[in-house]
Amino acid sequence: MAAEGRKRIGRAPLLLMGMGCLVAGVWGGLVRLPLNMPLPGGNANWLSFHGPLMVCGFLGTVIGLERAVGLRGWWTYVAPLLTGMGASMVVAGMMGRVPVAFIAAGSLWFWVVTLWVVKLQRVTFTMVMSAGALAWAVGNVCWWAGWPFNRVVPWWIAFLALTIVGERLDLSRFQKQSKWSRPLLYAALGLFVGGVVLASIKQVPGERLTGLGLLALAGWLGRFDLARRTIRQPGLPRFMAVCLLAGYVWLALAGLLMTVFSPLESGLRYDATLHSFFLGFVFSMIFGHAPVIFPAVLVLQPSFRLTFYSHVVLLHLAVLLRVGSDVVKWGPGRQWGGIASALAIGLFLANTITSFVVPVRPKVKLARTV
Ligand code: HEM
């Protein structure tokens, strides 16, 4: 028990760095809506680096930590340590290439970790995840080399899309496969990865192909994922399946928007495409997997309760309002949608923490009197 406590304490600083980036990133995103909020210490980095704080500082660090916890080698913790440190420097207001170099180095290290996993287990899902880690590293090196964020974004999208597809393949691997499942998966992955690479050379055709690839991946996940079966089971399996299937709808919409709205530069179309993916898809996946991932990282008992549906419903309504308002160019709707997304993330954290701190009360059975 003492050893588990020590592990939890050792992981806490990395988790805190990731969470700090989430808070600063969401804060900066709200100011960019625009909302009239003060920036703590007048730190404009929260605003300018909203995207990288969310993708690299929060998601990258937490994903790196989750992988390190599963692998149990001290050297695997170096990846989240480097990305967490670099992103914390950005949060603290540091400018220039040093923090970006830390983040790029951390993501390269993470790629090495995933290659090691491929060496241990040479199967499709480990390779897909490793390709995701490579995409993240490529994007971060491009950022370090001075590329604008809108040209780096396809690589960050690839990092998260491939990581999540790999994770789903891992969890669905004991399911009976149809003979079409693998060829269709490889075709969708080829389309998507080809699009991401092309987008760095020729933006519009590359982004359109990336969008089609996202659509194909959403179709594949929606058709072959285990979630279609587990939605019929009560409790946690159904909750996870609802999050996953709703997330695939956002993934498809992000693909459609990317195909139609390319070139992605800035403004409402950029906002709609990016947040369909990052908030609608990625956060739905996080909400779905959190009841099993947090306990694994923090060595706590998994706990699920029906109140978890509250943050899921709020998130999807919020993203719907935001993306819909972006498309019809309705400023107040976009602002309220942005605020509600931030509230959904806050509610998610509150519900998750409460589930660990307040034990579930056993249902009281009334004695039969007749
Ligand atoms: C929680 C609520 C959020 C709010 C209020 C918010 C707000 C914004 C705004 C206003 C923009 C600028 C769009 C434009 O160019 O007009 C933006 C860009 C962006 N957001 Fe968010 N966002 C949120 C969540 C997220 C999440 C969860 C992620 C990723 C996981 C994310 C990633 C990005 C990225 C990558 C960009 C592009 C950055 C750039 O080009 O500088 N956002 N966001």
Residues whose N, C-alpha, C, O or C-beta is under 5 A from the ligand:
A	BS01	HEM	V26 G29 L30 R32 L33 S48 G51 M54 V55 F149 N150 S266 G267 L268 Y270 D271 F278 L279 G338 S341 A342
